[in-house]
Amino acid sequence: MRIIFIFSIILGVLGCTSATTNEKTSSTQYLTVLHTNDNHGRFWHNEKGEYGMAARKTLLDQLRSEAKIKGHAVLLLSGGDINTGIPESDLQHAEPDFKGMSLLGYDAMALGNHEFDNPLSVLAKQQNWANFPLLSANIVEKSSGKNAFDAYKIFEKNGLTIAVIGLTTTDTAKIGNPQYIGHLEFKDPVPVTANLAKEIKAKYNPDITIAVTHMGHFIDAKHGINAPGDVTLARSLPANTLDMIIGGHSQEPVCMASENVNDDSFKPGLACNPDQQNGTWIMQAHEWGKYVGKAEFKLENGELSLLDYKLMPVNLYVEKTQADGTLKEVLANEYIKPDPSLKAFLAKYQAIGAKQIEGTIGSVDARLEGDRNKVRYQQTNLARVIIQAQMNVVGADFGLISGGGIRSSIDAGEISYKDILKVHPFKNRITYMDWQGAELWDYLNTVTSFPADAGAYLQYHKLSFERKNGKLTNVFINGKPFDKSKTYRMSLNSYNASGGDGYPTINTLKGFVSTDETDAQALKTFISQHSPIKAAEFAPK
């Protein structure tokens, strides 16, 4: 009897243990999604010690460890644009960035438009440097209609089946270098995603479906001249097609004050509420690795809910008011010590890049404005310096450049070759076009119509005009009224001449000539020959 009684107790205990275990694991699972986007060559920290991949690794290691303790699966994604922005990276084709991302443990990234700034042979190298897939479901070969890159990736993590679909902005067709992407078609991401999600569901029945995109987040889907982005995608798909969109391209922190209202007060270290459209969470972590986005999800009985979201600053500084009323820059978060192993690995690349761009080439007495939020909205002094430099190369009467082709400002003081390459990272060649007046008028009627808030926005020099009722009028070139019977020489870079940013393609027309001089070489020569540059002489009027 005693033996039977003891045996019954053991069975009861085992039964209770089994029931408890099943209760914990059968219906509730957890996922932490970590994300960054628009790295743009920032593998190394800036002069203030902000961001940088080595500090990012320390933070990522910590977040992974915390997630593991909580029993979360972890996925690390990038919204693309690893290329173009910092000379030390650009001169090495972003090798330190892609190899650094591999050491950081990225699971996948979306192909961004700047992945096509170089010949595709360079992109092939970058794919080899990466130990994770570069995804895009909506880029196909024109000749065959087949996907040019991997469309998606299936992950099995902690018992979760997660589908990640890559998407790239269709604007790449006009803002990418036509010489490198002419054989590719960038298809509408909405039908591509709808069809692909059905295929994936039928084949894998994933628990969670994510789109990692490089298309931009535009508040309330108001995308202007830009191609539709993440909000349009979420709204256009059947509900529950995507659980979340991890994005890039617009280079802003996606933090909402309320439905379809941006949180303009967001600063590093403050709370951030991601967007949600049609049941799909939309997230983006600004740019350059300034933040790591961290989203914690619970999947219970087939329902996915967001438990917590943070944009975690990587050694960013913010201005804070002191007791005496003055403003002082302080760290927004506790200092993150860079991972010593990764820092040593990247330091070799930093030294190689720095060696190629050391030395001063000239100076300027005031800031030359090239910030993104200026050159895409208004005429700037740096644009006029750039255009004058290019006009000098070819002896032009006037010159043009799209605002999106200017990538950085130049601060007052000494100017280095690095400063030049930050302004001009693309290696575009200087070209010119000898126009007959009547044909030039038609061309100007198009390019002067491009609106602000777009890379196509026209920067010009030695040209003035008005637009009335949608028509071009009152045109002056080099201070003289436009004469349709005259021939005018216009300077332009090879990117815009070949149709980049949606400019009319002119590189096949009679009168077009391409030189071997690059935009960076032209600007370097101009600054070295005319220093000290007086910024006021190039102030827009």
N, C-alpha and C positions, 0 to 999 in steps of 0.2 A: 504493500500500500504506500509505504514511504517513497519507494522508487517511482511509482506511478505519479504520485503527487509532485515530486521534484521535476520529473519529465514534463508534466503539464505546465509547470511554472516556466521552464525553459522555452517551451513552445510559445507560451504567451508573450514572453519577452521578445523572442525572435519575431513574432508576428507584429508587435508594436513597433520594433525597429524598422521592419520592412515597410510598414505603412507610412511611417514618418519620412523615410527616404523617398518613397514614391511621391509623396505629397510635395516635397521640395523640388523635384526635378521634372515631374511629368508635364506641368502646365506653365511654368514661369522660367524665362531665360532673360539674360541681360547682355547688352551690347554697348560698348563705348566706341564712338567714332571720333578719331582725331583727324584734324585737317589743316592744311595750309594752301596757299595759291599764289601765283604771280611772283615767283622767286626773283626773276630778272637779275640773275648773276650775283645775288647777295649771299654767297657762301661764307663770306667773311663779315665780321661785325664792322660797324661804321666807326668814325673817329671818337664817338662818345661811348663806344662799347655796346651800342644797342644791337639787338637781334644777332644774327650769325648762327651757322649750323651747329657749332660746338656747344653753345648754350642751349640751343634747341634740343640737342641730344640729351643733355642732362634732364631737361624738363620732360621729354618724351619717356625716358627711362623711368622717371618718377611716376608719371601718369599710368604707364603700363603696369608698374608694380602695384599701385593702388587699385587698378582695375582687376588685377589678378586676385588680390585679397578679397575683393567683393564678388568674385566669381563671374566677372564679365568677360565675354569675348572682346577682342580689340581689333579695330581696323584703322589703318593710317592711309589717308588719301590726299592727293594734290589736285587742285583745279588747274594745273598747267602753267604755261609761260615760264619755263625755267630759263630760257635764253634771254639775252640782250638787256643791258643796263649798266654793267660795271666793266670797265676795260680789262681788269685782271681776269675776269671770267670770259669776256667776249674774245680776247686774244687767244684763249685756250679752248674755244668752242664749248664752253660750259662743262668741261671735263670734271673740274672739282665739284661742281654742283650735282651732276648726275651720280658721280661716285660717292659723294657725300650723302645723297638721298638713299643710296643703296645701304650705306652703313647706318643710316637712321632707321632703316627698316620699313620704308614705304611699301604698301601692298599694291597700289596702282595709281596712275595719274591720267588725267585727260590731256590729250594733245591740244596745246594752245596755238593761236595764230603765230606767235613768235618762234615756235618750233620750226617754222618754215622760212626763217630769215636767212638761212644758209642753204647751200645745195643739199639735196636729199642724201647725198653720200655722208654728209656730216650728221644728219639725223640718224642714219643707219649706225654710225659709230656710237651715238648717244644711246641708242637702243641696246647696244652691246655693253656699254658702261653701266646700264641700269639692270639690276637684278629683279625688276618688277615690270609689269606690262604698261606700255603707253597706249591708251585706248581711244578709239573714236569710231563710232558706229555709222556716222553719216558722211565719211570721206570715202569716195569710191573712185576706181579707175574709170576714166571716160571710155576707154577702148573696150573694156570687158564688163563694166558694171559691177565688178567684184570689190569687196572691201579692201582698201589699201592698207589698213591696219587692223589689229585685233579689235573687235567690236565690244566685247564684254569679257568678264572673268567671273568664274564661280568660286566662292570661298567656302570651305567647311571649317567652322570655328566653334568649339565648345558645343557641338551638336547642332549648331545653327547652319543653315544653307543660305548664303548671302550672294545675290547677283549684283554685280557692279557694271553698269553700262556707261561707256564713254561717249561724249558728244562735244563737238567743236563748232564755234560760231560760223555761220555761213558768210559772215563779213570777211572771213579769211580770203575768200575768192577775190575781193577787191583791195584788202589791206595787206595781204601777203604778197611776196615778190612774185610777179607773174612769170618770171623766168624759171622759177622752181616749181610752181604749182599749176602750170598750164594744162597738164595732163590729168588733173584731179578735179572731181566735182564735189562740191560741198552741199549735201542734200538737206532739205527741210527736216529738222530733228523731230518734229511732232509725229508724222506718219512713220518715220524710221523707228522711233521709240515704241510707238503703239504696236507695231507689227513684231518687233524684236521681243518686247515684253511678253507677248502671247506665246511666241516660240519658246522662250526661256521657261515660262510657267508650265507649258506642256511637257517639256523635257526634264526640268529639274524641280519644279514646284518649290521655289525658294521661299523661305520664311520671311525674308526681307529683300526688297529690290531698291537699289540706289542708283541714281544717275550722278556720275562725277563729270562735271561740265566745265567748258570754258566758253560761256556765252553771255555772261553779264547778268546782274540783278538790277532791274529797272523798276522803281517803285510804281505799283499799280499798273504794271506792264506798259508804262509810258516810255517807250524806247527811242522815240524821235527818229533820227536818220539811221540809227544803229539797227542791226538785225535784231529781231525779237530774242529775248533771253529766257531766264529761268522761270520768271513769273508766267509768261505766256505759255511756256512748255507745261507747267503744272496745271494751268487752267484749261488747256486744250485737250489734255488726255482724259480718258475715263477715270472717274474717281478710283482710288486705290491702285492705280497702275504703278506709281512710284511712292515709296515710303518717305524718301528724302532726296533732295538735290544738294550735292556738295559742289559749290561753284567757284568761279574765278572770272577774270577778264575786266569787270568794271572797277576792280581794285578799291573796294570800299568795305568797311565792316558792315555786314547786314545785321543791323540792330533796329528793331521797330518800336515806336512809341505806342502805336495802336494799329488796328487793321489798315493796311495800305498807307500808313504814315510813318516816315522815317524818324528815328530818334537822333535828332541833330545835336543833342547834348552829350552823346556818348564820347567818353574819353578812356584811355587805357586804365584798366583797373575797375571800371564801373560795370554794372550789370548790363547784359545784352540779351534781348529777346529776339530769337530768329523769326523769320517770316514764315507764314503758313498759308498755302493756297490750295484749295480743293483737296484738303486732307494731306498735302505733301509739305514736309518741313523743308525750308530753303535756308542754306547757311553759306557764309563766305567769310574768310579771315583776313580781310584787307589786302596786304601785299608784303613782299620781301621777307617773310618769316617774322614779321613784327609780332604776330600772335600765333598761338596754336589754339584752334577751336577744339573744344571738348564737349561732345554731346553724349549723355548717358540715357539709354533707352531700356524699357522693360517690355518684353513680349509675353503676354499672358493670354492664353486661350485664343491665340491668333490675332489679338489686338496689340498694336504697338503704341506705346505712350512715351513721351519725352519726360524724363525725370529731372534732368538738370542740363543747363547749357551755359558755357562760359567761353569768352574770348580771353585767353590767358596771355598777357604781355610778356615778351621776352626781353627783359632789361630795358624797357622803354621809359623815357623821362616825360614828366608832365609838369606844367607850371602850377605851383601852389602859393596861395597868399600867406605871407608870414605875419607874425604878430605886429610888425611895424607897418604893415600894409604893402610892402614890396612883394614882387613875384620872384620865386626861386624855382629852378628846375630840380625836381627830386624824382627818384625812382618810383614808378607806379606800383611796383611790387617788390617783394624781397629779392635781393640780388641772386641771380642764377649763375653759378660758377660754370664756365665752359668745360665740357668734357675734355680732359687733357689728351687723351689718345686721339680723338678726332681733331682737336685743335692742332696737334703736331702734324697730322696727316695733311690738313688743309694749308698749314703754314708754308709748306713747300711750294704749293701752287701760288699762294699769295706772293711769295718772294720772286718767283719766276715772272709773274705778271707785272709786279711793281718795277722790276728791272727794266722792262721794255718801255715804260712810260715815265721814267724819272726825269727831272730837270724842268726848268722854267723856260717858257717860250715868249712871254710878254706880260702885260698887265692892263688893268682897266680901273678907272677911277670910281666906278659905281656898279651896282649889280646889273647884269644883263639877264633879263627875265625870260626863262624858258620853262617855267613850271607848267605841268599839264593843265592846271585849272586856269591858266592865263593864255597859253598859245592856241588853245582850242576855242577861245571865246573873244579875243581881242588882239589887235596888232601890238607887237612888242619890239623893244629895241634889239634884243638878241636876234630875232628873225631878220631884222634889217641888216645887221652885221653879217649874218650868214649869207643873205642874198647878195649883198655887195661883194663879198668874197667870191661868190660863184660868178657874178657878173664880170669881175675882173679877169677871171680865168679865160672867158670866152669873148670879152669885149661886147657885152650885151647892153641894149638900151634900157631894159628893165628885167626884173626877175621875179619868180614865184617859188613858193614851197608850201606844202600842206603843213598845217600846224602840228599834226600828229608825227611828223618827221623830226621834230625837235624834242629831245628826250631829257634835257636837264638845263638848269640855269648855270650861269657863271658868276660867282660872287666877286665883289670888289677886291682888288689886290693882285697878287701875282697869279698868272695863269699857267697851268702845266698842260702837258700833252694829255694827261689823264682827264683834265677838264674838257678838252676838245672831244675825246672819245666818248665821254659820257653824253655829250650833246649829240654826237654823230656816231652811233655804234654800228650802223648798217652797211658801211662801205659802199654807199651809192656813188656812182660816177656822175661827174658834171656833164651835162649835155646842153645843146642849144638848138633853137629852131628859128630859121629865117622865115618869117611870116609875110605873106601878102596881106595888106590891111584888111580886106574883106573877110578872108579866112580867119584872121586873128580875132576879128570882132565876134565871130560865131563861137570861137574857143573861149574868149573872155566871158561871153554871155553865159556859158555853162559854169565855169569855175568860180565866177563871182557870186553864183547863186547858192553855193554850199553854205548851210547854216552853221551857227555856232554849236558848241557841244558835240563836236565830231572831229575825228582825225583829219577829215578832208578840209576843214575850215581853212580858207585861203589867207596866207601871209604873203605880202607883196611889197615891192620897193621900186621907186621911180615910176609908180603907176598910181593914178587916182581915178575914181569913178563914182557914180551914184547909181542906185537902182530904184526906179519908180514904177509902181504897179507891176512888179515882177519883170521889168525890162531894164536892160543896161543903157545908161545914158551918161553924158558929160564926162567922157573919158579923156584923160591927159596922160601922155607918156613923156617922162623926163621933162615935165613942166610945160609941154606944148600940146595943143589940142590934137586929138587923134585924127589921122588922115588916112582914109581907106585906100588911097592911091600909093601910099608909101610902103616900103619894106621895113619891118622891125625885127630886131634880134632879141629873143627871149631866152634867159637862162632857166634851167630846170634840172632837177636831178633825175637819174635814170629810172628810179622807182615810179615817180609820178608820170614820167614820159611813157612808161610802158603800161599805164593804166592803174597803178597803185593808188589806193584811197578813192577809187572810182573816177579818177581824172580821165578825160578822153585820151585814148591811145594815139600817140603821135610819132612813135619811133619807127614807123614804116612810111612816113610821109616824106615827100620831096622837101628838102631844106633842113632835114633833121641831121644833126651830127652828135656823136657821142665821143667824149674825150677819155683819156686814161686817168685823169685826175679824180681823186675821190673827194667827197664832201669834207671829210676830216682833214685831208691834205690842204684843201683850199682855205679852210678856216684857220688852220695852223699858220699857213704862209701869210695870210692877211694880218693876223694878230701880231706875228713876229715883225712884219714890215711896218706896221702902223702904231705900235705901242709907244707911249701909253694910249690906249683906246679911251676916247672921251665919250662916255655913254650918252650924254645929252645930245651929241651930234646925230644920234640914231633914234632919238625919241620920236614915236609916231605923232603925226600932226593931224 
